[in-house]
Amino acid sequence: MSETEQKLTETVPDQSEEAVEETRQTATAIEEQTVEATDEEQVIEAADVTTTEVAVAAPERKKEPPKGARSYELIFLVDAGLPKDELNSLIEKIQNFLEQREGIVDNVRVSDVRKLAYEIKKRTHGVYVVFNFWLKPNLVAELERMLRLEERVLRHMVIQTRA
């Protein structure tokens, strides 16, 4: 008899045999559900560990920057009212621009909506997007020209970083 069954039978000693049997079946069912729940949790934990191991075992290889390329950071501001799909298309456009010119994008970060310190093109809120990338120095002017012509970009800044 399990601990749960013993406690249930000890608390009610005057029950008939049918009542005791019913109590035992209930206790057994509860224990089985507990064991099943524990097994499921272990399976979930095992799945999480496996996923983590796979991610660690196969890290993404970064391409080597082309010879003569330098490390840059681009930060630009877009209107907070810009739909997410348009923002994603703008990010893809810039990534494609860099990759077509043998640039390598290391990192892209998109911030939440932020209140601006002052109005920029009659906008008071915006979203910042930051790119870390490698590119040849003579192509930076071409990138800045493309950003100036892009209407969705309110402001932009490209700086050379130490890598």
Steps between C-alpha positions, in 0.01 A plus 500: 500500500630846413530786746194673358287185532618445859411856598156473342420167670637613836290816506174309445522159675123433518445489121364194323730292279346652185570852620858406589552341157357810329734721702797283399407524132471878528838522674659275237355714219635816665848344534497389134408851388782640713749253351381583146533873566851446636593292195368772266702765685812285464432457127458877462821562693682244286371669184624838626844357574519338157408827330765684696762241416420522131528878508838478674626214286435677169581872540437720200823569314566860418649584166838661486487869412648584161856625491513871573153506663445691822252460782210749505186567696191644336219640708188637341164625617165418342151625581326308781187475284683298234344151473721208603500345154626827349767525769607143427512572127719807567735291716518234225569770241797630699630147568477416129676826414788410730522136389497592129808714563686222683409640841433278798221576747598393852199615696164677461312641798157665492387707799150551630311821429687789665394857568732742322661788687380738227294476184669361191305553179189568712531163680515468880551121527731268313665159479878468496669229292870421550716304252853378571674410176825480303538691175772648284549870579434622145144355511386684814416815302275290275321358807447848645362623166250213495391582857457871418273412207293251702187686614426262788832588672466817709867519606807282464860488614786273393806483723818295476547267797800318638467129443 
